[in-house]
């Protein structure tokens, strides 16, 4: 069992899913939109280099 606290809406969704009553209304258009948004959000297009002392690195 997860220790994550769920709000009322999240708990209702979880219970509906676990009871087999959850029905997704995700259509192909929305699915494509969300896939593109996720791709854009996770794109890493910048790079940085940081010099840090070994002591500070170990502390992290």
HELIX and SHEET records of a PDB file:
HELIX    1   1 UNK A    8  UNK A   18  1                                  11    
HELIX    2   2 UNK A   28  UNK A   42  1                                  15    
HELIX    3   3 UNK A   54  UNK A   59  1                                   6    
END                                                                             
